Amino acid sequence: MVSARDVDVDTTTAANKQQQATCLAPNPGKATILALGHAFPQQLVMQDYVVEGFMRNTNCNDPELKEKLARLCKTTTVKTRYVVMSDEILKSYPELAQEGLPTMKQRLDISNKAVTQMATEASLACVKAWGGDLSAITHLVYVSSSEARFPGGDLHLARALGLSPDVRRVMLAFTGCSGGVAGLRVAKGLAESCPGARVLLATSETTVAGFRPPSPDRPYDLVGVALFGDGAGAAVVGTDPTPLERPLFELHSALQRFLPDTEKTIDGRLTEEGIKFQLGRELPHIIEAHVESFCQKLIKEHPAAAAAEGDNMLTYDKMFWAVHPGGPAILTKMEGRLGLDGGKLRASRSALRDFGNASSNTIVYVLENMVEESRQRAEAPEPEPEPEGGQECEWGLILAFGPGITFEGILARNLQARLGAN
C-alpha cells in the first residue's frame, strides 16, 4: 500500500527532476537567438530525378556528362532540395538554357524578386515563432550572395516587411556559405552594443545566376547541380530575454579568420552569362588542416578556460557541433580530424540531406534541427537511449566556411539542453 507521504516524496522528486531538466538561463547582456524561421521556393527537387530533368532542360545528350552528374548526385548524400528555377521560368526565358548568351539581366530580374520574397516569408515565420511584433525590430541584418542591385536587398526586405524607416540596416553580400554565421556574428555585436535591441537576421539565396548547360570545360558546374539548393532563413537576436521570450542559443564569443593564399579555392565571378563558379577539389583538405586550431581558439573563450578548471574544460565529446554542411567530404574530414562521434554532426547531415547546401541559409536549418531534437527529447514520455554522439550538451560551436577561405565561428550555449534529464 502506498502512503500519502510516499506520494508526496515521489511528487517532490519528480518536480525537482523536472526543474533540473528545464531550459538553461542566459547570461545577462549576452546575445541570444530568440527564434528561428525558414522559407523555400515552391519547386521541390527529388535527387533521384535531377539527372534526367537537368539534361532534358539543357538539351544535353553527352553520355559522359550524364554519367558524371549521376555519380555526383549519389555522393552528395542529398535527397531533396528546393529551387527557384522551374519549367515555367525556362519557358519564359529559354535563353537561360543556351550556351554563351548574355543573360545576366534576366537572371538578376528573377533572383532579385525571388530572394526578397523568400526572405520576407522566412522573416515572418521567424517573427511569428518569436511572438513579438515587427515594430519591435530595431536592426536588420540581411545576407545574400544571389543578388546585385541598388538599393540593396536589405531595403527591399525592410519595405516588404513594413519595418520602421528608422530600422538600422546592414547588408552582407557575396559571403557565400559562411554568410549565415557571419550574419549571426554581426547581429550579436549589434544586440550587445544596443541594450534592448531586437535584431532580425535574414538570409536568402538562389542558384538562378549559376544555372547553365553542362560543358566538359566546366566540370565544377555539375557539382553545383548535384549539391546546391535555394531558400531563406531568419533569426531574431537580442539580449536579456523577457519572460515571454524563449531563448534558444546564447552567442558567447565570435571569431572570423581568413586563410592567406586560398582566395581562388572558392571562386565566383559575375559575367554577362551569369555567375561562373569554381570550387577547388582541395577545399575539404584545407578545412581539415586548419579547423582544429580555429576551434581551439574559440574554445579558449569559454569562461573556464582562463582558470584551466580541469573537468569544466570543454572537450570535443562534451560539445554540440552546428556545422554548415558544405558537402559530405567536409563533414567527414572534420569528424576525422577532431575525432567526433558520428552523431555529433547529425543535425548538419540531416540539413544537407533535406535541403542540400543552401549557402548562407543552411546554418539556420542546422540550428532548427538541433532545436527540434531537444523538443522531441523533452516531450518523450520515457527517456530513450541516446544515439551515438547524441547526448545534449550545453556548450558547442557554430561553424561555417566560405570564400577567402574564410572561417566563421561562434562559441555558443544550447539553452534548450536539459542537462538534468539523464
C-alpha positions in Angstrom: 0.0 0.0 0.0 1.3 3.5 -0.9 1.1 6.1 1.8 0.3 9.8 1.3 3.8 10.6 2.4 5.3 8.3 -0.3 3.2 10.1 -2.9 4.4 13.5 -1.6 8.0 12.3 -1.8 7.6 10.9 -5.3 5.9 14.1 -6.4 8.6 16.3 -4.9 11.3 14.2 -6.5 9.6 14.4 -9.9 9.2 18.1 -9.6 12.9 18.6 -8.6 14.0 16.4 -11.6 11.7 18.5 -13.9 13.2 21.7 -12.5 16.7 20.4 -13.1 15.8 19.5 -16.6 14.3 22.9 -17.6 15.9 25.1 -20.1 19.1 26.9 -19.1 19.2 30.6 -18.3 21.1 33.1 -20.5 23.8 35.3 -19.1 22.9 39.0 -18.7 24.0 41.1 -21.6 24.9 38.2 -23.9 23.1 37.9 -27.2 20.7 35.1 -27.6 18.8 33.6 -30.6 15.2 34.1 -29.6 13.6 32.5 -32.7 14.4 30.8 -36.0 12.5 30.6 -39.3 12.8 29.4 -42.8 11.1 29.6 -46.2 11.6 27.8 -49.5 10.5 28.2 -53.1 7.7 26.0 -54.4 9.8 23.8 -56.6 10.8 20.6 -54.7 13.5 18.6 -56.5 14.0 14.9 -55.7 17.6 13.9 -56.1 16.6 10.7 -58.0 15.2 12.8 -60.8 17.8 15.5 -61.0 19.9 14.0 -63.8 17.1 13.3 -66.3 15.5 16.7 -65.6 18.6 18.7 -65.9 19.9 17.0 -69.1 16.4 17.5 -70.6 16.1 21.1 -69.6 19.5 22.0 -71.1 19.2 19.8 -74.2 22.4 18.0 -73.4 22.9 14.4 -74.7 26.5 13.9 -73.6 26.6 10.4 -72.0 29.9 11.2 -70.1 28.5 14.3 -68.5 25.3 12.5 -67.7 27.2 9.7 -66.0 29.3 12.1 -64.1 26.3 14.0 -62.8 24.6 10.8 -61.8 27.7 9.8 -59.8 27.9 13.3 -58.1 24.2 13.1 -57.2 24.8 9.9 -55.3 27.9 11.1 -53.5 26.5 14.3 -52.2 24.0 12.4 -49.9 21.3 15.0 -50.8 17.8 13.5 -51.1 15.7 16.6 -51.6 16.2 20.3 -52.4 14.1 23.4 -53.2 15.0 25.6 -56.2 13.6 28.7 -57.8 14.3 27.5 -61.3 11.3 25.9 -62.9 9.8 24.8 -66.2 7.8 28.0 -66.2 10.9 30.2 -65.9 12.7 28.2 -68.7 9.7 28.6 -70.9 9.7 32.4 -70.3 13.5 32.6 -70.6 14.7 29.8 -72.9 18.0 31.6 -73.4 19.0 30.6 -69.8 19.5 27.1 -71.0 21.6 28.1 -74.0 25.4 28.4 -74.1 27.1 31.8 -74.5 24.2 34.2 -74.4 24.3 37.4 -72.3 21.6 36.7 -69.8 22.7 38.4 -66.6 19.9 40.9 -66.7 17.3 38.2 -66.9 18.9 36.2 -64.1 19.0 39.2 -61.8 15.4 40.1 -62.6 14.4 36.6 -61.4 16.9 36.4 -58.5 16.2 39.8 -57.0 12.5 39.2 -56.8 12.9 35.6 -55.5 15.3 36.4 -52.7 13.2 39.2 -51.4 10.1 37.0 -51.4 11.8 34.1 -49.6 13.5 36.4 -47.1 10.1 38.0 -46.3 8.4 34.7 -45.8 11.3 33.4 -43.6 11.3 36.6 -41.5 7.5 36.5 -41.0 7.7 32.9 -39.9 10.6 33.7 -37.5 8.7 36.7 -36.0 5.6 34.6 -35.5 7.7 32.0 -33.7 9.3 34.7 -31.6 5.9 36.1 -30.5 6.9 39.7 -30.8 5.9 42.4 -33.2 7.7 43.7 -36.3 7.5 47.2 -34.7 9.9 46.0 -32.1 12.7 45.2 -34.6 15.4 47.8 -34.2 18.0 46.4 -36.6 18.0 44.3 -39.8 21.0 42.2 -41.0 20.5 40.9 -44.5 22.7 38.3 -46.1 22.7 37.2 -49.8 25.2 36.2 -52.5 22.4 35.9 -55.0 21.5 39.5 -56.0 23.1 42.7 -57.2 21.2 46.0 -57.2 20.9 49.5 -55.8 19.3 50.0 -53.3 20.2 46.6 -51.9 18.1 43.7 -50.7 18.1 45.0 -47.1 16.0 48.0 -48.1 13.7 45.9 -50.3 13.2 43.4 -47.4 12.6 46.2 -44.8 9.9 47.7 -47.1 8.3 44.3 -47.8 8.1 43.6 -44.0 6.8 47.1 -43.2 9.6 47.8 -40.8 10.1 51.3 -39.5 12.0 53.7 -41.7 14.3 54.2 -38.8 15.4 50.5 -38.6 19.2 50.3 -38.8 20.2 48.0 -41.7 23.3 46.1 -42.5 23.8 44.0 -45.7 26.4 41.3 -46.1 26.9 40.4 -49.8 28.8 37.7 -51.5 29.9 36.0 -48.3 28.8 32.6 -49.6 28.5 29.7 -47.3 29.9 31.5 -44.3 27.4 34.3 -44.6 24.8 32.8 -42.1 27.3 32.6 -39.3 28.8 36.0 -40.3 25.3 37.4 -40.0 24.9 35.9 -36.5 28.2 37.5 -35.5 27.1 40.9 -36.7 23.7 40.5 -35.1 25.4 39.6 -31.8 27.5 42.7 -31.9 24.5 44.9 -32.6 22.4 43.4 -29.9 25.1 43.5 -27.2 26.1 47.1 -28.0 22.5 48.4 -28.0 20.6 47.3 -24.9 17.0 46.4 -25.6 17.7 45.9 -29.3 15.9 43.2 -31.3 17.9 42.3 -34.4 16.3 40.5 -37.3 18.8 38.4 -39.3 17.6 37.2 -42.8 19.5 35.1 -45.3 18.2 34.4 -48.8 19.9 32.5 -51.7 19.1 31.1 -55.1 21.2 29.4 -57.8 19.5 31.0 -60.7 22.6 33.1 -61.6 24.6 29.9 -62.0 22.2 27.8 -64.0 23.7 26.9 -67.4 24.1 23.9 -69.8 26.8 21.5 -68.7 30.2 21.6 -70.5 33.3 19.3 -70.4 35.2 22.5 -69.9 33.3 23.4 -66.7 33.2 20.3 -64.5 32.6 22.4 -61.5 29.1 23.3 -62.8 27.9 19.7 -62.2 28.9 19.9 -58.5 26.5 22.8 -58.1 23.7 20.9 -60.0 24.2 18.0 -57.6 24.7 19.9 -54.4 23.2 23.4 -54.1 19.7 24.4 -53.1 17.7 27.6 -52.7 15.8 29.0 -49.7 15.9 31.6 -46.9 16.5 31.6 -43.2 15.9 34.0 -40.3 16.6 34.6 -36.7 15.7 37.2 -34.1 18.6 38.0 -31.8 18.6 40.0 -28.6 19.9 40.2 -25.0 18.2 39.8 -21.7 15.0 38.0 -22.9 11.7 39.0 -21.4 9.5 36.3 -19.6 7.5 36.0 -22.8 10.6 35.2 -25.0 12.1 31.7 -25.2 15.9 31.9 -25.9 17.3 29.0 -27.9 21.0 29.7 -28.1 23.4 32.1 -26.3 26.0 33.5 -28.6 29.0 33.8 -26.2 32.0 34.7 -28.4 32.5 35.0 -32.2 35.6 34.8 -34.4 36.5 35.2 -38.0 39.6 34.1 -39.8 40.8 34.0 -43.4 43.4 31.7 -44.7 46.1 33.5 -46.8 46.7 32.4 -50.4 43.5 30.4 -50.6 41.2 33.0 -52.3 41.0 31.1 -55.5 39.8 27.8 -53.9 36.2 29.1 -53.8 36.0 31.4 -56.8 32.9 33.1 -58.3 32.7 35.8 -60.9 29.8 37.7 -62.4 29.8 37.7 -66.1 27.3 38.5 -68.9 26.3 34.9 -68.9 25.7 34.6 -65.2 28.0 33.7 -62.3 30.9 31.4 -63.1 31.7 29.4 -60.1 34.7 27.2 -59.4 35.2 25.0 -56.3 38.7 23.6 -55.7 38.9 19.9 -55.0 41.4 20.7 -52.3 38.8 22.5 -50.2 37.9 19.7 -47.8 41.6 19.1 -47.2 42.3 22.8 -46.5 39.4 22.9 -44.0 40.7 19.7 -42.3 44.2 21.1 -42.0 43.0 24.4 -40.3 39.8 23.6 -38.5 41.2 22.4 -35.2 43.4 25.4 -34.5 40.3 27.6 -35.2 38.1 25.6 -32.9 40.8 25.7 -30.2 40.9 29.4 -30.3 37.1 29.6 -29.9 37.2 27.1 -27.0 39.6 29.3 -25.2 36.8 31.9 -25.0 35.0 29.5 -22.6 34.6 31.0 -19.1 36.6 28.1 -17.6 39.5 28.3 -20.0 41.5 31.0 -18.2 41.2 29.1 -14.9 42.0 25.8 -16.6 39.4 24.2 -14.4 40.0 20.6 -15.3 36.7 18.8 -15.7 35.0 22.0 -16.6 37.1 22.5 -19.7 35.4 21.9 -23.0 36.3 18.8 -24.9 35.0 17.8 -28.3 32.9 15.0 -27.0 31.2 17.3 -24.4 30.2 19.8 -27.0 27.5 20.2 -29.6 28.5 20.9 -33.2 26.4 23.1 -35.5 28.4 23.0 -38.7 27.5 24.3 -42.1 27.3 21.2 -44.4 29.3 22.5 -47.4 29.4 18.9 -48.6 29.8 15.3 -47.2 33.5 15.3 -47.7 33.9 18.4 -45.5 31.9 16.9 -42.7 33.8 13.6 -42.9 37.1 15.3 -42.8 36.1 17.3 -39.8 34.9 14.2 -38.0 38.2 12.5 -38.7 40.4 15.5 -37.7 38.5 16.2 -34.4 37.7 12.6 -33.6 33.9 13.3 -33.4 31.4 10.5 -33.0 29.1 10.1 -36.0 26.1 11.6 -34.1 27.8 14.9 -33.4 27.1 16.2 -36.9 23.7 14.6 -37.3 21.9 17.9 -37.5 24.3 19.1 -40.2 23.9 15.9 -42.2 20.2 16.0 -41.9 20.1 19.6 -43.3 22.3 18.5 -46.2 20.1 15.6 -46.9 16.8 17.6 -46.9 17.9 20.9 -48.4 21.3 20.5 -50.0 23.9 23.1 -49.5 21.7 26.3 -49.4 24.7 28.6 -48.9 24.2 31.1 -46.1 20.8 29.7 -45.2 21.9 26.3 -44.2 23.2 27.0 -40.7 19.7 28.2 -39.8 18.4 24.7 -40.9 21.1 23.0 -38.8 20.1 25.0 -35.7 16.4 24.3 -36.3 17.3 20.6 -36.4 19.0 20.9 -33.0 16.0 22.7 -31.5 13.7 20.0 -32.8 15.9 17.3 -31.4 15.7 19.0 -28.0 12.0 19.4 -28.2 11.5 15.7 -29.0 13.6 14.7 -26.1 11.7 17.0 -23.8 8.3 15.6 -24.9 9.3 11.9 -24.9 7.3 10.1 -22.2 10.2 7.9 -21.3 13.9 8.6 -21.8 15.3 6.8 -24.8 18.8 5.5 -25.2 20.9 8.3 -26.7 22.2 7.6 -30.3 25.9 7.8 -30.8 27.2 11.3 -30.1 23.7 12.4 -29.5 23.7 13.4 -25.8 22.7 17.0 -25.1 25.5 19.4 -24.4 25.3 22.9 -23.1 28.3 24.4 -24.9 29.3 24.0 -28.5 30.4 25.6 -31.7 28.5 27.1 -34.7 30.8 27.0 -37.7 30.8 27.8 -41.4 33.4 28.1 -44.1 33.2 30.4 -47.2 35.1 32.2 -49.8 38.5 33.5 -48.7 38.8 30.8 -47.5 37.0 32.4 -44.5 36.3 30.6 -41.3 33.4 31.9 -39.2 32.7 30.5 -35.7 30.7 31.2 -32.6 31.1 29.6 -29.2 27.5 29.2 -28.0 25.3 27.6 -25.4 22.3 25.5 -26.2 19.8 26.9 -23.8 17.3 24.2 -24.7 19.6 21.4 -23.5 18.1 19.6 -20.5 21.2 18.6 -18.7 19.4 17.2 -15.6 17.2 14.8 -17.6 19.7 11.9 -17.6 
